Amino acid sequence: MTDQLNAIVNARLQGQNGLYTLKINNGRFSGISAQQESTIATEDELDAGGNLVTPAFVEPHIHLDAAMTAGQPRWNKSGTLFEGIDCWAERKTTLSPDDVIGRATQTLKLFAAHGIQYVRTHVDVTDPHLTALQAMLTVREQTSGFVDLQIVAFPQEGIWSFKNGRELMEEAIRLGAGVVGGIPHFEHTRDYGAESIRWLMELAHKHDLLVDVHCDEIDDPESRFLEILAAEALKLDYGSRVSASHTCAMGSYNDAYCSRLFRLLKKSGLRFLSMPTESLHLQGRFDSYPKRRGITRVPELLDAGLKVAFGQDSIRDPWYPMGNGNMLRTLDVGLHACHMLGMSWIEHSLELITENGAAALDLGEYGIGEGLPARCLVQQGQTPYEVLLGQRPVLASVRDGRVLVRRNASHPETGLML
């Protein structure tokens, strides 16, 4: 089989019965047609073998600048978000361009092996030298052949609470960060947090950029920066371009408050990003028993018609010592933690790591359809249920009609072509 494809045959598509042929021309899907029976693939065709073909995975929230630094310079013994920030502050002083480029590229290749082709990374810009940011701009260019990389200017230690925080954010945008970040619950005061949201929203609106805010990543039910973010997004008519990441405090809000909050959220149209593995690890640390799960109200948000996507957040860093790049693992944990193992949820669960993540990244061309870029995965399983049960590596990852990864179902060694 050639690396550049003219078609994928014997494919199953979500929500459809039978087998399909996906025609490819000049790196785009040029036609989708039902097959009457299984067919033998030619030299320039990929045989999906009756497995489910899905859009490429989307990783909507990761910290590549910190990836692969767990235990450096010390381990996070308390397992809290706040000690993780302290550990990272120490490690950050030793960053070099080669260090960041090497670890980030290694992580992106791990992601590619698991079928991830779209990534949004937060990069700490509370560094007077912006070392990590400038290194990540290089990574974005060097890895463009196998991943689309969005870079968030992320003020890990605050915008108002860090010296020259606003100036560093503006410089990060000038250098090429395409998404404006924030962390209002970590600012020194509630007023600082509210002001940081208003400021970053104006910055994004001024430069026509996306927004992704670490919002209420804490179990405190009085942490309510989400309502400020939603109100600002609504005021600017910007909601579909704004992602609220984590929103862990929502899991501790009372239902009376949530009934009012959800009215605003639906009006604003915010996107929501939840990182279940990391939130289960970091949150609930100040509880005795019962311990809170620390995850936002995922099923309720989905029932309200809002877009929610799952992300990994960390790969072996001061906040989370685990992670292997497999989005199906993240999905499985999230469905368990959110009580979403009913079949009606499972049948649509892959949307949490595909279409909904694409919506958060504001991807203009995404999915399986005529005229769209031929970026897709051959899963191991005929249905979302089978795919989730196995959580096995993808059999193939196709990008613009070119095979990036190919595996034999019986021999799952990687066939990366990077």
Buried (B, 14 or more C-beta within 10 A) or exposed (E): EEEBBBBBBBBBBBEEEEBBBBBBEEBBBBEBEEEEEEBEBEEBBBBBBEBBBBBBBBBBBBBBBBBBBBEBEEEBEEBBBEBBBBBBBEBBEEBEBEBBBBBBBBBBBBBBBBBBBBBBBBBBBBBEEBBBBBBBBBBBEEBEEBBBBBBBBBBBBBBBBBEEBBEBBBBBBEBBBBBBBBBBBBBEEBEBBBBBBBBBBEBBBEEEBBBBBBBBBBBEBEBBBBBBBBBBBBEBEBBBBBBBBBBBBBBBBEEEEBEEBBEBBBEBBBBBBBBBBBBBBBBBBEEEEEEBBBBBBBBBBBEEEBBBBBBBBBBBBBBBBEBEBBBBBBBBBBBEBBEBEEEEBBBBBBBBBBBBBBBBBBBEEBBBEEEBBBBBBBBBBBBBEBBBBEBBBBBBBBBBBBBBBBBEEEEEEBBBBB
